[in-house]
Amino acid sequence: MNPPVVPVLAELAGLLMKNAMPGVPEAERASDLSLSAMLLLVAGEMWDRQAHILVEENRAVRALLGETGEDADLHISALKAENDRLRAALIEAQAAAEAAGDAARQDAIWAELAASTERRKLSTAPV
Amino acid sequence: MSHPLEPRLAAYIAGKLPGATDVAVTALERISGGASRETYRFVLDWSEGGEARSRRLILRRDPPASLIDTERRVEFEAYRAFAGSSVPVPEMLWLEEGDEALDHPFFIAEEIAGYQASPQMLLSGAFDAVLPMLAERKWTILGEIAKADPAPLARWMEAPPLDGCWKRELDHWEALIDKDQAEPLPVTRAAIRWLRANPPPPAQKLSIVHGDYRTGNFLFDEAGQIHGVLDWEMSHLGDPLEDLGWSLQPIWSFGRAGQAGGLCSPADAVAIWERASGLKADPKALHWWTLFNCVKGQGIWVGSAAAFNRGGNRAPIMIYPAWWLINAQDRAMLQLMGKL
């Protein structure tokens, strides 16, 4: 998730405290609270899935890149850092496959990219 | 309780109305949304020639950091270019480019009151009977924008060569993604490589490009009429197919898969646009511009996340587009490239 969930929740906590005080214009309070509620729903939806998504995706991309290993540190931040490293390498691998005209490898990478968007899809997503 | 901006705004407007006395601003309230500008509505009361007067107005002020960083002068002049035309726009009143009056640059415009803009409301089912009429109006107006003479805006906007429109836009949005991305974006990078390898033909003409012409950025009524086209902050001169492609990109279906803007089939939208503009939408060129607009959308969503991550703007409106749309935008690109 970008921005990361932890700083977003901290920001929302501050916003809720601000809106609990008197003197906030009603329209701004309504806007802040309705948007905060929608963000909390998204954060809740991702809470149980996030680590699983990252572990599964990291495993799939390692296989495509010919790397071995498993995620040992299961903090979301650690999984995400590894995911970023792997997906940056995947960009290079895909560009190289295009330059080489390697259709089978391109297909395999496209299949993983499509699968990654299925894993990450929100229930309310427009696409 | 009055809003702290009210007396400052009244003082500013009083300076612009030398014949007015008793200038007062009341009922100032921020309108929800507005990730690129802070938007407020308010009531202006004043006396002139012994008569009491009142008008509902809009204040659009730059935020500390924006989802998209654009010149308010360009937006102001784009609105003015269509004043009195078949493209309905609110009347622009004053532009202030300094920080002294209200801390950030802003402009003040007429409020077109009494109509709706919310796509969620439009697509809730209550308006289904008038969606075909709205689609007709929506893409007819976009055709009118494409057809309009861009010359009045050449003073404020760079005019690219016809064969350079695509490259200027792609370079611009790729550079923003380079600057703002917080994580690798493999699908977006693959789309950019494809766009560079398969450029579109030169533009048929140079047009005014609204830049954000989508469901949600116009004011509609229950009869299916459109009363105002809003949010011109990304307007520029370029290929008219750019706007058509933005209006067709899958994100703006709002979950109504296969429906352009949630309103009608893409083929119907293109036919309406061609009829109104007198231009042709070559399918291959339009595909290029629709995919390009997915990249542009991703540039906007990662830009909003970057504004939050850097601390420049911590408002919830900066988070929601990023969380809701970055993956959805990737899926839209995959669909257009035939990979999903």
Contacts between the chains, C-beta under 8 A, distances in Angstrom:
chain1	res1	chain2	res2	distance
A	1	B	323	6.1
A	2	B	182	4.8
A	2	B	183	5.7
A	2	B	302	7.1
A	2	B	305	4.7
A	2	B	309	7.7
A	2	B	322	5.7
A	2	B	323	7.9
A	2	B	326	6.4
A	3	B	182	7.5
A	3	B	305	5.1
A	3	B	308	4.8
A	3	B	309	5.3
A	3	B	319	5.8
A	3	B	322	6.4
A	3	B	323	7.9
A	7	B	308	8.0
A	7	B	309	7.8
A	8	B	308	7.7
A	8	B	319	5.5
A	11	B	308	7.9
A	11	B	314	5.2
A	11	B	316	7.7
A	11	B	319	7.8
A	12	B	316	7.0
A	15	B	316	6.8
A	23	B	1	6.1
A	25	B	1	7.5
A	25	B	3	5.8
A	25	B	29	6.0
A	25	B	30	6.8
A	26	B	29	7.3
A	27	B	29	3.8
A	27	B	30	5.4
A	27	B	31	7.2
A	27	B	32	7.4
A	28	B	29	7.5
A	28	B	30	5.0
A	30	B	32	7.3
A	31	B	30	6.6
A	31	B	32	4.1
A	31	B	33	7.8
A	31	B	317	7.9
A	32	B	316	6.4
A	34	B	32	7.4
A	35	B	32	7.8
A	35	B	316	3.8
A	35	B	317	6.1
A	35	B	320	5.9
A	36	B	316	5.6
A	38	B	320	6.3
A	39	B	316	5.9
A	39	B	319	5.8
A	39	B	320	6.2
A	39	B	323	6.8
A	42	B	323	5.1
A	42	B	324	7.0
A	80	B	183	7.7
A	83	B	183	7.8
A	84	B	183	5.3
A	84	B	184	5.8
A	87	B	183	7.3
A	87	B	184	4.1
A	87	B	186	5.5
A	88	B	184	4.3
A	90	B	184	7.5
A	90	B	186	5.3
A	91	B	184	5.8
A	91	B	186	5.0
A	91	B	189	5.0
A	91	B	190	7.9
A	94	B	186	6.5
A	94	B	189	7.9
A	94	B	190	6.0
A	95	B	189	7.7
A	95	B	193	6.5
A	98	B	193	6.7
A	109	B	186	8.0
A	110	B	334	7.9
A	110	B	339	4.8
A	113	B	186	5.7
A	113	B	187	5.4
A	113	B	190	7.5
A	113	B	330	7.7
A	113	B	334	6.9
A	113	B	339	7.1
A	114	B	334	5.6
A	114	B	339	5.6
A	114	B	340	5.1
A	117	B	187	7.2
A	117	B	327	5.6
A	117	B	330	5.1
A	117	B	331	4.7
A	117	B	334	6.4
A	117	B	340	7.1
A	120	B	327	4.4
A	121	B	327	6.3
A	121	B	328	7.7
A	121	B	331	7.1
A	122	B	323	7.7
A	122	B	324	6.7
A	122	B	327	7.1
A	122	B	328	7.6
A	124	B	255	8.0
A	124	B	324	7.1
A	125	B	255	7.9
A	125	B	324	6.8
A	125	B	325	7.9
A	125	B	327	6.7
A	125	B	328	4.4
A	125	B	331	7.4
A	126	B	250	7.5
A	126	B	251	5.7
A	126	B	252	7.9
A	126	B	253	6.3
A	126	B	254	5.4
A	126	B	255	4.8
A	126	B	324	7.9
A	126	B	325	7.6
A	126	B	328	5.4
A	127	B	250	5.0
A	127	B	251	6.2
A	127	B	253	7.4
A	127	B	257	7.8
A	127	B	328	4.3
A	127	B	329	7.5
A	127	B	331	4.4
A	127	B	332	4.7
A	127	B	335	7.0
